[in-house]
């Protein structure tokens, strides 16, 4: 593999509550309880014609029992063989925010807790790439800037133009002000060619120029 | 025989259209690319690219997805040999002797024999798929609901036992998958089930969304916590063509590898990976010079490489003939078929012959393309190794977002991808292998349906249900398999295999 664990596992004994089996077991039991709760009002039916609640209830019992077994396994395991539960919060949070922003603003709309305007792929695309990319410890903002525009240009070319898939390319405000003489298709093509040109210019300016200066 | 030829002719007439050749080529190219790139496997790629196939027809879509899958087997061996870095789990074994050959300046020979072996194995597997498909599907058409239920239980049991990691955890994942399959409108009454009052869940879980989150995004989270290394690439590749002596040395290994891979591929479980280990062990045991293994034995490359490619193709057999996906990748392919209105099952061959034979012959054509893609163009693929991961992963994320949104134009799909990404990462950290979840999700509905119908037919009597001889045998086999997997001697061997991976 090209990648190696950045941090070695913590030394010393693993506390019971942090063992992966213990956490995993509890998670399974909680899920089983959730399923049982969700199925509580569903009919059990009979063996000849079992109702919609039969299988969910049966499966939640099985899941709970298996979860309990994993939980006990974790408790009984000798210290040497147990593993510490770790979760890298920062990169995960950054990437999730990037994806959520994409979802909320690509067409916009009323999501109950928030009402958003349509920003379209040409605004949301670069933001998603740039934000998601900054989750890596190796992130270089110059490279990401080039990538943001280059990739968005490519996506605008492939999805709405080449494959004709329904993804809004423009912000809601701009979309209606495109002059009919120009047409949406031409506007789209101008946009991705422009974005591509920006990416090339940024590359020449920020990365090439920098390298030759160095 | 003439029937077989007629079918293959039909297949070639489907595949030899401009669009399908193009899709096959795209599939093979993308497959090779992700096979070369470490940190992204065929499962994640198929999940990510599934939306792109939505406006192709069913046959074209499956041809492309299949190309990605077996293309990855070719690509994976390239990095295994050149940089001792298996791009896929199925090329771990190849690295042992392949990279050793590269260090001795025989990288070209290793690559050449890997491609030739894969091609021969691919041709053999294509013929095998064509030969067993009709008898198997005829057999399956006679199955009762009870038989089907038992067959699914057996398939899922094998998939869990032959997979990696803890049995109990895999069982949990399977259960969650089946439960997720039940979420949404009840199949009979249409009443909402387990939706917790949410209208988003009324349509159930979309397999593309779940797979993209669990495998595509979660994989990124896992790679992000690792430090990036620039791989060192062997600079001298050497002559690509193995000489006559090399061919003579590896002929046996290729033949045995093809056979072994083709058989193991049909059995549920991770056939492609498992068959490489089996083939390596077999070759080492049969060899007159077992001491050369690990020191650049050409048989140690030829055997496993043939095996994984044969297995990658025969894994399609259970899906296309019985409608039962045996691995997570096949679950996705099955999902893609369903999205195109083709329900996987024994009726596919009769109702959609153009799809079935088109896919089978596309495998042969794809293998031919792959030899060309991999051998003369090897230099280009090696360049891709230099793409740094910190630029690759934001690319994947944007493709995921745009891809999944463009399918249904639903922002909730994108949000769910993010949620399943976090869930998948949590599962990886807790050492739960999420592949069985996908199998459960695809098979869950069918499982309930066949159990329900089976019990209605036997008037609610469990014994009548079980007394059908075939059902009894299949359920019995499942019990024996689970029992033997729990036996100390075998469970220890499973753990060894997991550590080897």
Interface residues (C-beta under 8 A of the other chain):
Chain A: X1 X2 X3 X4 X5 X6 X20 X23 X24 X27 X28 X31 X35 X38 X39 X42 X46 X47 X48 X49 X50 X52 X53 X55 X56 X59 X60 X62 X63 X66 X67 X69 X70 X73 X83 X85 X86 X87 X88 X91 X92 X95 X96 X98 X99 X100 X102 X103 X104 X106 X107 X109 X111 X121 X125 X128 X129 X130 X132 X133 X135 X136 X137 X138 X139 X140 X143 X144 X147 X151 X152 X155 X159 X163 X164 X165 X166 X167
Chain B: X38 X39 X51 X52 X54 X55 X85 X166 X168 X169 X171 X172 X175 X176 X178 X179 X182 X186 X188 X189 X191 X193 X194 X195 X196 X217 X220 X221 X223 X224 X225 X226 X227 X228 X229 X230 X231 X388 X389 X390 X391 X393 X394 X395 X397 X398 X399 X400 X401 X402 X403 X405 X406 X407 X409 X411 X412 X414 X415 X417 X418 X421 X422 X425 X426 X429 X430 X431 X432 X448 X451 X452 X455 X456 X459 X460 X461 X462
